[in-house]
Amino acid sequence: MIELLIFEIIFPLVLVGLLIIIFISGLFKKRPKKDLMSLDEFIKDWLKDHGQEHKIDVQFEKMKKDPAGLIYMPLTYKGAKWLIKCGLSPNKVSWITLILSFFIFYGVIMLSKGHTLDLFSEQPWYGSWFIGLAYLVLLTGFLDGIDGSIARLLDIQSKSGAWLDNIIDRISDILLLICLIPTNFLIFSEYGLDFTWIVWTNIFLIFIYEYMRARHEGLGLHKTKPFVGERITRILVMFTFFMIYGISSHLVLITNLINPAATKMWTFSHTETMKWNMLIFQICLLLIMIYSSIGLAKYSYKQLKNMDKTNRG
């Protein structure tokens, strides 16, 4: 009983309190008066830091036409400028990302209680909240880019800040997946099957992927090649499947409020969504991480072998 009280009531209140403290601390911080770089300068500076300085103009024109340049970079740029006005430092934004990840962890576990309740009356009240969780997942993804953007705009990039950001990212990766373990989303009792092992496998692959990238940079290979398994992709995959679950539940909820008898029209679609949605989510993530881990391993090993030959020569 005490454990439930601590987790269900005290835990989220502590998280809210921490967020309030962080934002209040920003109100008393002196705002920087320096002129900030333009969006184009911001993107070019980002490309330089990612090993594209030798062909920066070509990569810049290419990025302006893809989703990263059209959506992600402008959003992180504008978000960073707004948070700078709020007096928030890159490290504080990283801590906010971690706190929001704990909120998602808490939310998934709490809302999973409705997964096994009545399909057309009780479950939709719980399931609809996954729409909010989906947007919270998306927000953590953008904040992950914004903390680095603040450092870039203020020219205060540091090794300690990069270290803290990477540690928080890995903790967040764990929280966003391990929250599915204590739920019934991946347990098919009617078939006697438990697929929670896929979650552990995905956590393992994400750590292998991120470790390989960090290790090859530590060995002096600063030239990088992005793969589909990057963190923003993982965030978008989670956002998509949380939204599917939430929207399906919300449609049933609205239908039940208007005309309870009409909920039967959702019998097949909502039942199948509830049964398979989270499993398909984990399988998709598994395939993405297997493909990306193999691709990164081949790329890194090839580049490091070339470095070995150059050093010998």
QUIQUI-V389234 format. One line per field, one symbol per residue. phi: phi as a letter, one per 30 degrees, with the letter a starting at -180 (. if undefined). burial: # if it has 16 or more other ideal C-beta (glycine too) atoms within 10 Angstrom, else .. A space follows every 50 residues. Layout:
# QUIQUI-V389234
phi: ???
burial: ???
This chain:
# QUIQUI-V389234
phi: .dddddddcdeddddddddddddddddcddddcddcdddddddddddddc icddbdddddddddccedddbdddddddddddddddicdeddddddeddd ddddeddddddddddcdedcbdeedddddddddddddddddddddddddd dddchbdbddddddddddddddedddcdddddccdcccddcicbcddddd dddddddddddedddddddjccdcbdcdddedddddddeddddedddedd ddddddddaedddddceddddddddcedddeddeddddddeddddddddd ddddddddddddd
burial: ..............#......#...#.........#.....######... .#......##..#....##..##..##.###.##..############## ############.##...##..#########.##.############### ###.......#..##..###.##.######..#.###........#.##. .##.##..##.##..#....#..#..#.#.#####.###.########## ###.##......#..#...#..##..###.##..#..##..##..#..## ..#..........
